[in-house]
Amino acid sequence: MTMKDPINKVQSPAYEIEKVLIGACLRFPENVPTILNALTVEDFFNRKSKDVFGAIKSLYEKKDPIDPLSVSVELKAKGKEILPSEIVELEDHFIDGLPLEYHVEQLRTFSKRRKLEIALTESLAKVKDLSVEYQELERCVAEEVAAILKDTPVSGKKAALVLPTLSDFFDMDIEVEWVINKLIPKEGITVLHGRGGLGKTWLLLQAGACISDGKPFCGLSTIKEPVYYIDFENPKPELIHRSRVLGRSSLQVWHLSHDPPPPRLDDRQWILYKSLPAGVIIFDSMRSAHLLDENSSKDMTIIMSRLKELRELGHTIIAILHAPKGDSRTYRGSTALIDQCDHALGFEKVKAVGSDTAVDADDENDLPFRLGHIQKTRFTPYKMYLRFDPNEGFLLAPDPQQQTLKAMHQALLNHYRSFGPPAQTKFVDIVKAELDFSKGKIINLIKKGDGTLWRSLVERKFDNRITYTPVFYEGDEHY
């Protein structure tokens, strides 16, 4: 009997565990760092498993997407040919709910058994070799066996885990960006909820069209990005009607009538979303985007983890949640939907511009809509008030202070044309010369108009001085 035979016998159950762990990496790439921290490529016994896990490790270290196609391409670059279909079969071996830590420990145990068997087999060969001194034999065997049992290298120390310090984060030059200024954070997961019939689809179709064309949305500036509207709910005639009201746009719609239809987030084909160039993905609605139990925290954690994968690939995610009847300030489904998002927006009718008091009556057609943060945000809270025109879509609701803000905008424009963007103190002086308001009131008005009539910029090289640049609209003289 050769040395290879008993090892195969001992290791034969390990292959099933290897497939489970590789499936965990492919289905939920957020598991990769946990598995890499506990296992090495050499802990895998089967050749295919070893190659696939090695490719996953390489992709992770390069911060590239981890999916069957990417793994297949990585293997091909290393001269190893494994078809994506074969890798997809490995992905299917991980079923949600399997204890990841248990399978990691099981594979570690099989790996240590294999190493121990090899070490003992080699030691037996040394025992039979009379040319090896007994003292050397005793030392070698003792060191090798002890190292395997204690899970430490024979010589040297295991590399320490190196984590970034808070100072490292302090030095990172990364600022929050907004695809819609102050409303939708770039590369974040935003959920929008409100009761049925208010016009959430209208709102996000219009917002998406503005982003895709780089146009302001209800007075807020946008960053031009590809936008993908994933529509699981609306009939095609309704989309046609709304498109004719909103006008032509480069917004891309993935409708149920398309071939192929958009995949649900709990379907194995959900990885098709990963193939989209980085942009804004709008899911209408979250409830229709999967077939899991929306009230299950466990099920919704799976969905949110997949949205996080898309976020880490550079996508901005917006998902519509529905509110229960009689309570527009909450949403249907597990708390995981809000707990694991980055930004939550509420959309509701209110008594007046500036009010936060929701009105649920369907017949109050002349009341404004409040669109703004609610329940949770990782960013600066913001709200705005809108009205709906069936011939144009959503527009800014009239504000009693709008004339004052317009006068401030004009004063800022006049200064900007001659002297450039003023600092906050100078902006206050400019407004005070035009309007006899107190300094405190002017500062509050400056905050209110920030993002719609002007944009603030923190200049770090000048001790965090804040300067203001006017937002230009049609009719303004561009400088």
C-alpha positions in Angstrom: 0.0 0.0 0.0 1.5 3.3 -1.0 1.6 6.4 1.2 -1.1 8.1 -1.0 -3.7 5.5 -0.4 -4.3 5.9 3.3 -4.3 9.7 2.9 -7.0 9.5 0.3 -9.0 7.3 2.7 -8.7 9.7 5.6 -9.4 12.7 3.4 -12.3 11.5 1.3 -15.0 13.2 3.4 -13.0 16.5 3.3 -14.0 17.1 -0.3 -17.6 17.7 0.7 -16.6 20.2 3.3 -14.3 21.9 0.8 -17.2 22.3 -1.6 -19.4 23.9 1.1 -16.7 26.4 2.0 -16.0 27.4 -1.6 -19.8 27.7 -2.2 -19.9 30.0 0.9 -17.2 32.2 -0.8 -18.9 32.3 -4.1 -22.5 33.0 -2.8 -21.5 35.4 -0.1 -18.0 36.9 -0.8 -18.2 38.7 2.6 -17.3 35.2 4.0 -13.9 35.2 2.2 -11.9 37.2 4.8 -13.2 35.0 7.6 -12.2 31.8 5.7 -8.9 33.2 4.6 -8.0 34.1 8.1 -8.6 30.5 9.3 -7.4 28.4 6.2 -4.7 28.4 3.6 -4.8 27.0 0.1 -2.8 24.0 1.3 -5.6 23.1 3.7 -7.6 22.0 0.7 -6.9 18.5 -0.4 -8.8 18.1 -3.7 -6.9 19.6 -6.7 -9.9 21.4 -8.1 -10.8 22.8 -4.7 -7.2 24.0 -4.2 -7.1 25.7 -7.5 -10.5 27.4 -7.1 -9.8 28.6 -3.6 -6.4 29.9 -4.7 -8.2 31.9 -7.4 -10.7 33.3 -4.9 -7.7 34.3 -2.7 -6.0 36.1 -5.6 -9.3 38.0 -6.5 -9.8 39.0 -2.9 -6.3 40.3 -2.6 -6.7 42.3 -5.8 -10.1 43.6 -4.6 -11.7 42.2 -7.7 -15.3 40.8 -7.9 -15.6 37.2 -6.7 -18.1 35.2 -8.8 -17.9 32.0 -11.0 -17.0 33.9 -14.1 -14.2 36.0 -12.5 -12.8 32.8 -10.8 -12.8 31.0 -14.2 -11.0 33.9 -15.8 -8.4 34.1 -13.0 -7.7 30.3 -13.3 -7.3 30.6 -17.0 -4.7 33.4 -16.5 -2.8 30.9 -14.4 -3.0 28.3 -17.0 -5.7 26.2 -15.3 -9.0 25.5 -17.2 -12.1 25.2 -15.1 -15.4 26.2 -16.8 -17.7 28.7 -15.1 -20.5 26.0 -15.1 -18.3 23.8 -13.0 -17.6 26.6 -10.5 -21.4 27.4 -10.3 -21.9 23.8 -9.3 -19.5 24.4 -6.4 -21.5 27.6 -5.5 -24.6 25.5 -5.1 -23.1 23.4 -2.3 -23.5 26.2 0.2 -27.0 26.4 1.6 -27.9 29.4 3.7 -28.1 28.4 7.4 -25.1 25.9 7.3 -22.8 26.8 10.2 -19.7 28.3 8.5 -17.5 28.1 11.6 -18.2 24.4 12.0 -17.2 23.6 8.4 -14.0 25.7 8.7 -13.0 23.8 11.9 -13.8 20.5 10.3 -11.6 21.3 7.3 -8.8 22.4 9.6 -9.1 19.1 11.4 -8.9 17.1 8.2 -5.9 19.2 7.1 -4.1 18.6 10.4 -4.8 14.8 10.1 -3.3 14.8 6.6 -0.2 16.7 7.8 0.1 14.4 10.8 -0.2 11.3 8.7 2.5 12.5 6.3 4.8 13.5 9.2 4.3 10.1 10.9 4.8 8.2 7.6 8.1 10.1 7.0 9.1 9.6 10.6 8.6 5.8 10.2 10.9 5.9 7.2 13.5 7.6 9.3 13.1 5.1 12.1 14.0 2.3 9.6 17.0 4.3 8.3 19.8 3.2 10.6 22.0 6.0 9.3 19.9 8.6 11.1 21.0 9.2 14.7 18.4 8.5 17.3 18.8 11.9 19.0 18.1 13.7 15.6 15.2 11.4 14.9 13.6 12.1 18.3 14.1 15.9 17.9 12.6 16.0 14.3 9.6 13.8 15.1 8.8 15.6 18.3 9.0 19.1 16.6 7.0 18.1 13.6 4.2 16.4 15.5 4.0 19.1 18.2 3.8 21.8 15.5 0.9 20.0 13.7 -1.0 19.3 16.9 -0.6 22.9 18.2 -1.3 24.3 14.7 1.9 26.3 14.5 4.8 26.3 12.0 7.8 24.1 12.7 10.1 27.1 12.7 9.3 30.7 13.0 6.1 32.4 14.1 2.7 32.7 12.4 2.4 36.0 10.7 0.5 38.5 12.9 -2.8 39.9 11.7 -2.1 43.6 10.8 -5.1 45.9 10.9 -5.2 49.6 10.0 -5.2 52.1 12.8 -7.5 55.0 13.3 -4.6 57.2 12.2 -4.5 55.4 8.9 -8.2 56.2 8.4 -7.5 59.8 9.4 -5.0 60.1 6.5 -7.3 58.6 3.9 -8.4 61.2 1.3 -12.0 60.0 0.9 -15.0 62.3 1.0 -18.7 61.5 0.9 -20.2 62.1 -2.6 -23.8 62.4 -3.6 -25.5 61.2 -6.8 -28.3 63.6 -5.8 -26.8 66.3 -3.5 -27.7 65.7 0.1 -30.4 63.2 -0.8 -28.8 60.0 -2.3 -25.3 59.1 -1.2 -23.0 57.7 -3.8 -22.0 54.0 -3.3 -24.5 53.6 -0.5 -27.6 51.6 0.1 -30.7 53.9 0.3 -34.2 52.6 1.0 -37.2 54.7 0.3 -40.5 53.9 2.0 -44.0 55.4 1.9 -47.6 54.2 1.6 -48.9 52.8 -1.7 -50.3 55.2 -4.3 -48.1 58.2 -3.3 -45.9 58.1 -6.4 -42.7 56.4 -5.3 -42.2 54.9 -8.8 -42.8 58.3 -10.4 -40.3 59.9 -8.0 -37.5 57.4 -8.6 -38.0 57.2 -12.4 -37.7 61.0 -12.4 -34.7 61.0 -10.0 -33.0 58.2 -12.1 -33.6 60.1 -15.3 -32.0 63.2 -13.9 -28.9 61.3 -12.6 -28.5 59.4 -15.9 -28.6 62.7 -17.9 -26.7 64.8 -15.3 -29.6 67.2 -14.8 -30.7 68.7 -11.5 -33.4 66.9 -9.6 -36.0 69.3 -8.1 -33.2 71.9 -7.7 -30.6 69.5 -6.3 -27.4 68.9 -8.4 -26.6 65.4 -9.5 -23.5 63.3 -10.5 -24.0 61.9 -14.0 -24.0 58.1 -13.7 -25.5 55.1 -15.5 -28.8 54.2 -14.0 -30.6 50.9 -14.1 -34.2 50.8 -13.1 -35.1 47.2 -12.1 -38.8 47.0 -12.5 -40.6 44.0 -11.1 -44.0 45.6 -10.7 -45.2 48.1 -13.2 -47.1 47.2 -16.4 -45.4 48.3 -19.7 -48.3 50.7 -20.7 -47.8 52.6 -17.4 -44.0 52.9 -18.1 -44.7 54.2 -21.6 -47.1 56.9 -20.2 -44.7 58.0 -17.5 -41.8 58.1 -20.0 -43.8 60.5 -22.2 -44.5 62.8 -19.3 -40.9 62.8 -18.1 -39.4 63.0 -21.5 -36.6 61.2 -23.3 -33.7 59.9 -21.0 -30.7 57.6 -21.0 -32.2 55.8 -17.9 -32.0 52.1 -18.6 -35.1 50.0 -17.6 -34.8 46.2 -16.9 -38.5 45.3 -17.1 -40.1 41.9 -16.4 -41.0 41.8 -20.1 -37.4 41.8 -21.1 -35.5 38.7 -22.3 -34.0 37.7 -19.9 -36.1 39.3 -17.2 -34.3 40.8 -14.2 -33.2 38.1 -11.8 -34.4 38.1 -8.2 -31.9 38.7 -5.5 -32.4 35.2 -4.0 -31.8 33.6 -7.4 -28.5 32.2 -8.5 -28.6 34.4 -11.5 -28.5 37.5 -9.3 -24.8 37.8 -10.1 -25.9 39.3 -13.5 -26.2 42.6 -11.6 -22.4 42.3 -11.0 -21.8 42.5 -14.7 -23.4 46.0 -15.0 -20.9 48.9 -15.2 -20.8 50.8 -11.9 -23.8 53.1 -11.5 -27.1 53.5 -9.7 -29.4 50.4 -9.4 -33.0 51.1 -8.4 -35.1 48.1 -7.3 -38.9 48.6 -7.7 -39.7 47.1 -5.3 -37.6 45.3 -2.7 -40.5 43.0 -1.9 -40.9 41.9 -5.5 -37.1 41.5 -5.9 -37.0 38.2 -4.0 -39.2 35.3 -3.0 -38.0 35.0 0.6 -39.9 35.9 3.8 -39.7 39.7 4.1 -40.5 39.5 7.8 -37.6 37.1 8.5 -34.4 38.8 9.7 -32.4 35.9 8.5 -33.8 36.0 5.0 -33.5 39.8 4.7 -29.9 39.7 5.9 -29.2 37.5 2.9 -30.7 40.0 0.6 -29.0 43.0 2.2 -25.6 41.1 2.1 -26.1 40.9 -1.7 -26.8 44.5 -2.0 -23.7 45.2 0.0 -21.7 43.2 -2.5 -23.0 45.4 -5.3 -22.2 48.5 -3.2 -18.6 47.3 -2.8 -18.4 47.0 -6.6 -19.1 50.7 -6.9 -22.9 50.7 -7.3 -25.3 53.0 -5.6 -28.4 51.1 -4.5 -31.9 52.5 -4.1 -34.7 50.2 -3.1 -38.4 50.9 -2.6 -40.1 49.6 0.5 -43.9 49.7 1.1 -45.5 51.1 4.2 -48.3 49.4 6.0 -51.8 50.9 5.8 -52.4 53.6 8.3 -48.7 54.2 9.1 -46.6 56.0 6.4 -43.7 56.5 8.8 -42.7 52.8 8.9 -42.3 50.0 6.4 -43.3 46.4 5.8 -40.7 43.7 6.6 -37.9 42.8 8.9 -35.9 45.4 10.8 -32.9 44.1 9.0 -33.9 46.2 6.0 -33.3 49.4 7.9 -30.6 48.2 10.3 -28.4 47.1 7.4 -29.0 50.0 5.0 -26.9 53.2 4.9 -29.6 55.7 4.4 -33.4 55.7 4.9 -35.7 58.1 3.2 -39.4 58.7 4.0 -41.9 59.9 1.4 -45.2 61.2 2.8 -47.8 63.9 2.5 -47.5 66.6 5.2 -49.7 69.5 6.4 -47.5 72.2 5.0 -44.0 73.0 3.7 -41.6 72.8 6.7 -43.9 70.4 8.6 -43.0 66.9 9.7 -46.6 65.9 10.4 -47.8 63.2 8.1 -51.3 63.2 6.6 -52.7 59.9 5.4 -55.9 61.1 3.8 -56.1 60.2 0.1 -58.3 63.2 -0.8 -55.7 65.8 0.4 -54.4 66.4 -3.2 -53.1 69.9 -2.6 -50.8 69.1 0.3 -47.0 69.0 -0.2 -44.9 65.8 0.0 -42.0 65.6 2.4 -39.0 63.7 1.1 -36.2 63.2 3.6 -34.3 61.1 6.1 -36.3 59.0 8.5 -35.4 56.4 11.1 -31.8 56.0 10.0 -28.9 57.7 8.2 -25.1 57.5 8.3 -25.0 60.9 6.6 -26.2 64.5 7.2 -30.0 64.6 7.7 -31.8 66.4 4.9 -35.4 67.0 3.8 -37.2 68.7 1.0 -40.8 69.4 0.0 -42.4 68.6 -3.3 -45.6 68.9 -5.2 -46.8 66.7 -8.1 -47.9 67.9 -11.5 -49.3 65.1 -13.7 -48.0 66.9 -16.8 -44.4 67.4 -15.5 -43.8 65.1 -12.5 -42.5 66.2 -9.1 -41.5 69.9 -8.6 -40.3 71.9 -5.6 -43.3 72.9 -3.5 -43.6 76.7 -3.1 -41.8 77.9 0.0 -42.8 81.1 1.9 -39.1 81.9 2.2 -38.4 81.2 -1.5 -38.3 84.9 -2.5 -35.8 85.6 0.2 -33.6 82.7 -0.9 -33.8 83.8 -4.5 -32.6 87.3 -3.5 -29.7 85.7 -1.6 -28.9 83.6 -4.6 -28.8 86.7 -6.8 -26.6 88.6 -4.4 -24.2 85.6 -4.3 -24.2 85.5 -8.1 -23.2 89.1 -8.3 -20.4 88.7 -5.9 -19.2 85.4 -7.5 -18.9 87.1 -11.0 -16.5 89.7 -9.6 -14.7 88.1 -6.7 -15.3 84.3 -6.8 -16.8 82.1 -4.1 -17.0 83.9 -0.7 -16.3 82.4 2.7 -19.3 82.1 5.1 -18.5 85.4 7.0 -18.4 87.3 3.7 -21.6 85.6 2.5 -23.4 86.8 5.6 -22.2 90.3 5.1 -23.3 90.2 1.4 -26.8 89.1 2.4 -27.0 91.6 5.3 -26.3 94.4 3.0 -29.3 93.4 0.9 -31.7 92.2 3.6 -31.9 93.6 7.1 -31.8 90.2 8.9 -30.0 89.1 11.9 -26.8 87.1 11.5 -28.4 83.9 13.0 -31.4 84.1 10.6 -29.0 84.6 7.7 -26.9 81.5 8.7 -30.1 79.4 8.9 -31.2 80.6 5.5 -27.7 79.8 4.1 -28.1 76.2 5.4 -31.6 76.0 3.9 -30.4 77.0 0.5 -27.3 74.8 0.5 -27.5 72.2 -2.2 -30.3 73.9 -4.1 -29.2 77.5 -4.7 -25.6 77.2 -3.7 -23.0 74.6 -2.8 -20.8 74.7 0.3 -17.2 73.4 0.1 -14.9 72.8 3.0 -11.4 73.9 2.1 -9.1 71.8 4.4 -5.9 73.6 3.3 -7.4 76.8 4.8 -8.3 75.5 8.2 -11.6 74.0 7.1 -12.9 77.3 5.8 -16.3 77.0 4.1 -16.9 78.8 0.8 -20.0 79.0 -1.3 -20.5 78.7 -5.0 -23.9 79.5 -6.7 -25.8 76.9 -8.5 -26.5 78.0 -12.0 -29.9 77.6 -13.6 -31.3 78.4 -17.0 -31.3 82.2 -17.3 -28.3 82.7 -15.1 -25.1 84.0 -16.7 -22.5 81.1 -16.5 -19.2 82.4 -15.3 
